[in-house]
Amino acid sequence: MENQQKLLDAKSLKVHFPIRAGFFSNQLGAVRAVDDVSFHIAPGETLGLVGESGCGKTTLGRCVLRLIEPTAGTLEFEGRDLLALDKKDMRSLRRRMQIIFQDPYSSLNPRMTVGNTIAEPLKIHSLFKGKDLWDRVAELMGQVGLRPEQIKRYPHEFSGGQRQRIGIARAIALNPSFIVGDEPVSALDVSVQAQVLNLLMDLKAKYGMAYLFISHDLSVIRHISDRVAVMYLGKIVEEAARDELFKNPQHPYTQALLASLPVPDPRMRRKAIILSGDLPSPANPPSGCYFHTRCPVKEKRCEEQAPQLKEVAPGHRVSCLLLDR
């Protein structure tokens, strides 16, 4: 894929949080939240990012928006080097990239009305004033399924699903080309999840926005994604088109995740894959392949050699030594 076809292009991203102790706050180590991750997202594409809690999904999502600064790596957005931009240039570019937060309760200021919450990014970037501003806010509320007469209400007067719609309205207010969805439906009931997912897909179809959609729910990822990346202990271990990944998982971790999905037909049986042990600490990851401590098919070399993410089929990348035979 050529550069002009990549909306977002991340290469060898690392985010290490230092561990400090003692009177002089000496660094004793680092938590490797994101450890050498490379991926891209095309315009109008949804990349689903899935993995266990604590694998670094949220950190990666915030890193690509520079809400968290990377320790190493390169990051390009719409052909511009994000890491070379100063605060002023980065602020203007934020019109093109937004985020929907996980918790619809804590992500909204309880002292601000819904109207002021949605209007805030429009005011910051001086896009609308006076009556035009409030007309735009009313239009955005209508687009996400809220009534314009609710404009003066406060967050506590809305349900969880309605609050998440407010967060979505705020995120799309500036007509961004890219949105990070940080588990935006995980705190919602299943029926409300479906409504919010369908809303996000309708907005994508209407405005051509691209998403990095973060979730631990495989059914949600399957519903909304064009491609899927599977993350384990700060690394992407498999990446493929959605249908390819669900039909033909190659990495043992991906196979274990998919084996945990419930089967709707009670007459069907799926072989369970039980992973032994706990998720290792990102402050002290294992040698070799990070997954070898829990892998049911590991070999001796897996404890010593670190696998690379390699293409095993067109558009299908896997990080596993057992595929190198």
N, C-alpha and C positions, 0 to 999 in steps of 0.2 A: 504494500500500500504506500503510495507516494505521500509526501509531506502535506500537499494541499488537500488530501482526502482525510487527513487526521485533524479532528477538532482538538483533541487532547492527546498528547504523546508524553508518557512518563518512561524514563529509562533509569534503571538501577537506583530507584529511590530507597533511601534509608532514613528511618526516624529512630534514633537511640536516645532514651531519656537517662541522664546520668544518675547513678546511685551515690549519694554523698553521706558521710558520717563524720563525727568527731568535731572538735572545737574549730578547726580550720576548714571544715566541710570538704575534706579530701574525697576525691572520686574513687570509689571502691570498685565500680563496675558500671554497667549500663543495661537498661531494659531494651531489648531489640524489638520494639513494637512493630516496625516495618523493616524488613531486612532484604534489600536487593530485589525490588519489585519493578517489573517492566510491563507496560500494557498500553493500549491506545483505545480511543473511542472515536468513531466516525460521526460526522454531522447527522443528527436525527436518529442515532442508535442508542439502544439501552443495553448497557453492560451490567449484568447482575453479579454482585459480589457476595459470595456465601461462605460460611465457615462457622466454627464453634465460637461461643463467647470468649473473648480474650485473645482472638487470633490476630487482631490488628486492623479489622475492617474499618471501624470508625476513625482510627488514627490516619489510615490511608486516605479516607474520604476528606478529612479536614486538611490533610497535607496538600492534596492537589488544588485546594482553594487557598493555600497559604495561610490558613487559620492556625496551623502548626507548621513551623519552619522545618524543612527536611535537614537531616544531618549530612546527606550526600545525595548525588544523583542529578538528573536534569529533568526539566518540566517545561513543556511548550504548550501554549494554548492559542489556537488560531494563528499559528506560525510565529508567535512571540515567545521569547524566553521569559517565563514568569519569574524565575529566580534572579534575573538581572534588573527587574523593575523596582524603582523606588516607591515610597509610600504613596506619593501623589498619583503616579501612573497606575499603581495597583488599584487604587481606589476607583479610578475611572473605568478600569477593566472589570471591576466587580459588577458593573451593570450587565455584563455578559455571562456571569457565573454566580449561581445562588445555591442555597442549601435549604432543605426541609428537615427540621430536627425531629428526633425520635419521640420526645415527650411533648404532647400537645398541651400539657398543663404548665410545665415550667418554661416552655419556650416563648410564652406570651407574657408581656408585662401586665400584671393585674391592675395597675393604676392607669392604664391607657385604654381608651375605648377601641373597639374594633376598627372604626374608621381611622383613628390616628395611627393605629398599628400598621394598617395597610398603606396609609399615606406617607409614613415615615421615609421609606426609600425614595419615593417620588420627590419629597421635599429636599432630602440630602443631595440628590442629583439635579435639583432645580428644573425638573421636567414639566411640572404643571403648577399653576397658581390659581388662587381664588376659586371661582365656580368650576373651572375646568378640572381642578384637582379633585374636587368632591364628585364630579361627574365620572371621573376616571375610577375613583374608589368604588362608587356604586356599580360601575360596569364590571369591575373585577369581582365584586361580591356576587353579582349575577352569574359570572362565568363559572364559579366554584359551587353554585347551588345555594347561596345565601340570599336573603331578601334585603334589598337596599334600606328598608325601614329599620333594620337591625344595626344600622351604622353607629348609633350612639350607645349601644350596649357594651358591657364589660365582659371579659373572658369567662368569669364565673357564672354568667347567665347562659352559657352554651354547653352542649354535650361534648364528649371527647372527639367524636367524628366531626362536629361543627368546628371545634377549635383547630383540628388538623386542616380543615378547609380554609380557615383563616390564615394558617401558616403557608398554605399553598398559594393563596391569593397574594400574600406578601412576597413570596418567592418569584411569582411570575409578573409582578407589577412592572418590572423594568424590561420586559421582553427578553429574557436571557436566552442564550443558545445552549446553555449547559446547566443542569441542576444535579446536585448531589442529594439523593434521598437517603438519609441515615435512619434506616428502619422506620419509615414514616407510618407504617400501619401496625407495628408490633403491639402497641398499647390499646388497640381498638378491638371491638367485638368482630367476629367473623363476617357478619352481614355488613357491618360498616366498613370493614377492610375491603370488601368487594366494591363498594361504592367509591371509596377513595382511589383504589387501583384503576377502576374504569375511568374516573375523572382524570387521573394522570395520563392514561393512554389516549383519551380524547384530546387533552391539551397538546400531547406530543403530535398527534395526527394533524391538529389545527395549526400549530405554530412551528413544527419541525424541531422541537427541542430534543437535546440528547440528555440521557440520564446515566449517572452512576448510581445504581440502585442497590443499597446495602441491606441484607437481610440474612437471618438464620433459618428462615422458613422456605424450604425447597419448593413447596406448592406455589407460594407467592412469586418466587424467582422464575419458576416455569411459566407462569401466567404472563409476566410483564416483560421478560428479557428477550433480546435478540441473540446475545452471546452471554456466556456464563464463565466467570472465573472463580475457582475454588481456592480458598486461602487457608493455610495451616501454619501457625506459629510464625507469623510475619512474612511468609512467602506464598506466592501463587504456585500451587502444585499442579493445576490443570486448568486449561482454558479452551473453550470450543463453542461452536454455535449451539444454541439451546437444545435443539432436537438431537443433535449428534451427541452431546454430553449425556443427556438422559437415556438415550438408547445404547450408547457405546462408551461407558465410562472406562478409563484406562488406569487411572491411579488407584491404588488400594484404598486410600482415604475417601476418594469420591465414591468408589463402589460401596464402602461402608455407610456413607451418608445416604446414598440412594436406597440401600437395603433397609434403612430405618423408616422409609416412607410407608404409610399404611396402604394396603391394597383394598380398593373398594368392593371387589368381588370376594365374598367369604370362601368360595370354592377354590380360589387361587392361593397358592403357597409361594412365599418368597424365602429363599435361604437367608437366614440372619447372619450378619457378619459382626461378631462381638470384638470390639477393640479392648485390649487389655491395658491396665494402668491408667494413669491420669495424664492430662495435658502437661507437658514439661513447662518449666518456668522460662519465659522469654529473657530473663536475666541470666540464665545458665542453660542455654539450649544444648541438646546432645551433639556429639561429634557426627560427622558424616551426614547422612540423611536425617533431617529433624524428625521424620515420622518413624524411624526404625524401632524406637522403643515401644511402639504400639502396633506395628505392622504385622499382620498374620502370615505374610509370605516373605519376610525379610531373609536376606542372605548375609553372610559374614562381611562381605565388602560394603554392605549398606551402612555398617557401623563406622567405616573409615572414609569412604568416598562421598563427597557432596554432589548430588545429581544436578544437572542443568536443565532448564526448561527448553525442551526440544520439540520440533514439529514432527509428529508421527503420521499425520495426514494433513491435507490442505486445511489450514485454519484451526487445526487441533494440536495444541501444545501440552506436553506432559513432562513432569519432572520426576523420573523414576529410573533407577539403574537397571531394573529388571526388563525394561523395554529395549536395552542396548544390545541384547544378544544377537 
